[in-house]
Amino acid sequence: MEVELVDASPWDDVVEDLLVSRGFSIDDDAAEQAEDPDPAEGGRRGAAVVRRLRRARPQVLVAAGLALAVVVGANVVEGRAAAERRETLAAALGPVPSLAEPLEELWRAPGWYSGDAGEVLLVRSDTGISGLDPATGAVVWSRTDAAGDPELGETQEYCAPVGERARDLGLTVDATGRQSVAAQGAEADDRPVLLACFASGAYGYSSGSDAREVAPAPWTLTVVDGATGRSLRTRTVEGALINALSTEDDVILGTATADGFLRVTRWDPDSGELAWEWTSPEPIAPGGTVQGWELRDGFLVITGTMRVSVSVETGEPGERGEAVSATDNTAWMTRTDLGGGREAVWREGSVHLASEGEVLGPDGQVLFALPGQVLRPHHYDGSFPEVLVVGAGAGIAALDLADGERRWRSDEIVGSSVPLLQVDGVLVLQDGNAVHAVDVRDGAVRWSTPDGAMGYGSSLTDGELIVTSEMTGTQTMLVARDVQDGTVRWRAPVPEGFMFLQTTGSGAVLAATQDGVVALG
């Protein structure tokens, strides 16, 4: 059987090289006849390849086709793997843009970043709050702070995205406390993001004093159209505000009465309807304060003089309800989801209480004690979940998640370091004014920055590069390094008055400065 090939092209070279690389032979006589006597007559080379391939044995051509299919198949698999990696990083890091190119100043505005409302960025100033166009920094709308009763303290208004549209854009949290995932096609939705706004006097502090008035005069929660800044509806609230939480498409408010009872309500900002209201059966918030407030497994867990939980869905009390000792001097408590129903709990002690923690199993049983705070960052791609890196005295250590046995220990990095991200098994930590990258498998330090990284925990990453601010002589620069090996990809000057970097819910990159906010891109 003879195969005729026509219209030779540069791809013939690729096919020939592929055949040879795979160990196939080409007809030697044809090859000799095809040699170009004159390099200037390069056009004959394509024809020569045609003649060689035409006389190649049929099984060779079949094998070549199979080899090409393998290559194409491998490319498809690699493409799918790359797409899956991008999806994994997007889920772990959020909507951060590519950092492949140096960041440059796009615009600047007075004030400080206060939140992301999808169509606008919220920026506060000394006189009010404004919605800015993320692309240009132009003021879309502004709201001036009201001159309220000075006995209620400051009247600065603060706003947070709430409602269905905010949920669909990934600007709220779900019932477990995790950031909601943006719905497909949500950007094309023309509904405005709603904002829940209230004056800081709602917290009940008297002007010029640290003393808290537990039951200030009734205050107003205003629902605002995030696209125009227009007030849509209001709700009068009694009691001192403890916390406000935007979850799913509703708002949950916690307030304290004058006698220390805790009142929690959930309501729909889109319709103004109350979903449920719950009041503690006994005073648990003396002085209008609580020690803890967190979403966990569909429950709002509040720690005052007693630990209580309320179903986010129904408002019914949960099973938790143990008393908290008056001598419990825990400064704060953190919980880290470790997957598989396991979680790490760490209680940071205050003056009279040592810090302690443990890893809990799916049924709440203690699996093993922790020597220090867990160093698993919020930006985590799920790599090597069986390895848990923790602070261990003056250094860090890795524990086997199955049994708590130590895998390695390193004293090169202090245990109080701040975890920035973990990608492909590389954990990046900030230790004071330097950044280190550690291989979680063996504790080897992959790379470190020189002393001088600025801003506590101030960094950006897209999963491939990490950007930190570093001193070079007397000048502060933004420096982008490869996460895996620390290679410097680019350097760029920081904006004038630079303080730290931050990102918004929709992925904009901002720099906080001494006199305003600067958008970078």
DRENPAKOL-336982 format. One record per residue (C-alpha): x, y, z; residue in one letter. Coordinates in steps of 0.5 Angstrom, whole numbers, plus 2048, in hexadecimal, padded with zeros to 3 digits. Layout:
N
XYZA;...
END
This chain:
521
800800800M;8038077FEE;80180D801V;8018147FEE;80281A801L;8018217FEV;802828800D;808827804A;80982C809S;80E82E80FP;809829813W;80D82380FD;813825813D;80F82481AV;80D81D817V;81381B815E;81781D81CD;81181A820L;81281381CL;81981381DV;819815824S;81480F825R;81980A822G;81680981BF;81A809815S;81980C80EI;81B809807D;82280A807D;82280A7FFD;81D8107FFA;821813804A;827813800E;8238167FAQ;82081B7FEA;82781E800E;8278267FED;82D8277FAP;82C82E7FBD;82A832801P;8288387FDA;8228337FAE;81F832801G;8188317FEG;81A82A7FCR;81B828803R;813828804G;8138237FDA;81881F800A;81481E806V;80E81C802V;8128177FER;815814805R;80E813808L;80B811802R;80F80B801R;80F809809A;80C80380BR;80580380CP;806801814Q;80B806815V;80580B813L;800808817V;80580881DA;80681081BA;7FF81181BG;7FF80E822L;805812825A;801818822L;7FB816826A;7FF81582CV;80281C82CV;7FB81F82AV;7F881B830G;7FD81D835A;7FD824833N;7F5824834V;7F682183BV;7FB82683DE;7F682B83AG;7F182883FR;7F6828845A;7F882F844A;7F1831844A;7EF82D84AE;7F583084DR;7F283784BR;7EC83584EE;7EF833855T;7F3839856L;7ED83E854A;7E983A85AA;7EF83B85FA;7F184285DL;7EB84585BG;7EB84A855P;7F284C855V;7F484F84EP;7FB84C84BS;80184F84EL;80584D848A;806855846E;80985A84BP;80385E84EL;80286584DE;7FE86B84FE;7F786B84CL;7F4870850W;7F4873857R;7EE87685CA;7EE879863P;7EC875869G;7EC86D86AW;7E9867867Y;7E386586BS;7E085F867G;7DE85C860D;7D785D85DA;7D885A856G;7D7860852E;7DB865856V;7E086585CL;7DE868862L;7E386D865V;7E287186CR;7E587886DS;7E487C873D;7DD87F871T;7DA87986EG;7DA873869I;7DA872862S;7DA86D85CG;7DF86E857L;7E086B850D;7E5865851P;7E886784AA;7E986E84AT;7E8870852G;7E2875850A;7DD877855V;7D7873853V;7D387585AW;7D4878860S;7D1878867R;7D287D86CT;7D387B874D;7CD87E878A;7CE88287EA;7CB87E883G;7CA87E88BD;7D287F88DP;7D087B893E;7D087588EL;7D787688CG;7D9876885E;7D4876880T;7D987487AQ;7D586F875E;7D7868873Y;7D486486EC;7D585D86CA;7D2859866P;7CC855868V;7C6851864G;7C584C85EE;7CA850859R;7CF85185EA;7CF84985FR;7CF848858D;7D584C857L;7D984885DG;7D984E861L;7D684B867T;7D784586BV;7D383E86CD;7D083B872A;7D7838874T;7DA83E874G;7DE83D86DR;7DE842867Q;7D8841863S;7DA83F85BV;7D8844856A;7D3841852A;7D484084AQ;7D2846846G;7D184A84CA;7D4850849E;7CF850844A;7C9851849D;7C7858849D;7C4858850R;7C885D855P;7CC85A85BV;7C885D861L;7CC860867L;7CA85F86EA;7CD866871C;7CD868879F;7D086E87DA;7D686C881S;7D286F887G;7CE868887A;7D386588BY;7D1869891G;7D886D893Y;7D7873895S;7DB879892S;7E287A894G;7E2874899S;7E386D899D;7DD86C89EA;7D886889AR;7D086A89AE;7CD86389AV;7C7865897A;7C786B893P;7C186F890A;7BE86B88BP;7C286B884W;7C186A87DT;7C3865878L;7C3867871T;7C286386BV;7C6867865V;7C686685DD;7CD86485CG;7CD867855A;7CA86E857T;7CB86F85EG;7C487085FR;7C086E866S;7BB868864L;7B886686BR;7BA867872T;7B9863879R;7B9865880T;7BE861885V;7BE86188CE;7C4860890G;7CB86088FA;7CE85D889L;7D385788AI;7D4855883N;7D085587CA;7D184F878L;7CF84F870S;7CE84786FT;7CB844869E;7C6849867D;7C484C86ED;7C7850873V;7C884E87AI;7C8853880L;7CA852887G;7C985788CT;7C9857894A;7C485A898T;7C585E89EA;7C48588A3D;7C985489FG;7C485089BF;7C684E894L;7C284F88ER;7C384C887V;7BF84D881T;7BF84B87AR;7BC84F875W;7BB85086DD;7BE85786BP;7BB856864D;7B4855867S;7B585886EG;7B1852871E;7B484F877L;7B6848877A;7B684687EW;7B8849885E;7BB84688BW;7BD849892T;7C1845897S;7BE84289DP;7C28458A2E;7C784B8A1P;7CE84989EI;7D084F89BA;7D28548A2P;7D485B8A0G;7D2859899G;7D8855897T;7D984E895V;7E084A894Q;7DE84688EG;7DA847888W;7DA842882E;7D783E87DL;7D883687DR;7D483187AD;7CE835878G;7CE83787FF;7CF83E882L;7D483D888V;7D484288DI;7D8842894T;7D7847899G;7D68448A1T;7D383E89DM;7D483B896R;7CE83B892V;7CC83988BS;7C783B887V;7C5838880S;7C683D87AV;7C083A877E;7BB83987CT;7BD83E882G;7BC837886E;7C183688CP;7C683188BG;7C982C88FE;7CF830892R;7CE833898G;7D483289DE;7D58378A2A;7DC83B8A1V;7E083D8A7S;7E18448AAA;7E88428AAT;7E98408A3D;7EE8458A1N;7EE84389AT;7F0849895A;7ED84688FW;7EC83F88CM;7ED83D885T;7EA837881R;7ED83487BT;7E982F876D;7EE829875L;7E9825870G;7E681F871G;7E2821877G;7E882387BR;7EA82A87EE;7F082D882A;7EE832888V;7F383688BW;7F183B891R;7F6840892E;7F7842899G;7F784989CS;7FA84B8A3V;7F88458A7H;7F783F8A2L;7FC83B89EA;7FB83A897S;7F9833895E;7F583088FG;7F382988CE;7F1826886V;7EA823886L;7E781D882G;7E081D87FP;7DD81B885D;7E0821889G;7E581C88CQ;7EC81E88EV;7F181B889L;7F781E88CF;7FA82588FA;7FD82A88BL;80482D88DP;80283488AG;7FD838885Q;7FC83587FV;7FF838879L;7FB836873R;7F983C86FP;7F383F86DH;7F683E866H;7F7837865Y;7F683285FD;7F582C863G;7FC829862S;7FF824866F;7F982486BP;7FC81F86FE;801823872V;7FF829877L;80582E878V;80483187FV;808836883G;80C832888A;81083788DG;81583B88AA;814837884G;80F83387FI;80E82C87EA;80A82787AA;80582287DL;80281C87AD;7FA81E87AL;7F981687BA;7FC816881D;7FF81C883G;806819883E;80C81E881R;80E81E87AR;81482387AW;81682A87ER;81983087CS;81C835880D;81E83A87AE;81783D87BI;81383F881V;80D83C883G;809843883S;80A84487CS;804846878V;802841872P;80084486CL;7FF83E867L;800837865Q;80183585EV;80382E85BD;80682C862G;80A833863V;808837869L;80A83E869V;80A842870L;80C849872Q;810849878D;81185087BG;814854875N;81684E871A;81284986CV;81484186CH;81283C868A;81283586BV;81182E868D;80B82B86CV;80E82486AR;81582486ED;81582B871G;81A82E86CA;81B83586BV;81A836863R;81B83E864W;81B844868S;81B84B867T;82085086AP;81E853870D;81A85986EG;81385786CA;80E85C86EM;80785B871G;805856876Y;802851871G;80185586BS;802851865S;7FF84F85EL;7FF84985BT;7FC846855D;7FE83F856G;804840852E;807846854L;80784985BI;80885185CV;80B854862T;80E85B864S;81585B865E;81A860867M;820861862T;824866865G;82086C867T;81A86A862Q;815866863T;81386185DM;80E85C85BL;811856859V;80E850856A;811849857R;810842854D;80C83E85AV;810838858Q;81783A858D;81784285AG;81A844853T;81984C853V;81484D84DR;81385584DW;81485B852R;810861852A;810867856P;80A86885CV;80586E85BP;80787485FE;805873867G;80586C866F;80286886CM;80086186AF;7FD85D864L;7F685A864Q;7F185785FT;7E985885FT;7E485285EG;7E4853857S;7EB853856G;7ED85A855A;7F485B858V;7F586185DL;7FB865861A;7F9868867A;7FD86F868T;7FD87486DQ;7F8879869D;7F4874865G;7F386E861V;7F786C85BV;7F4867856A;7FA863852L;7FA85F84CG;
END
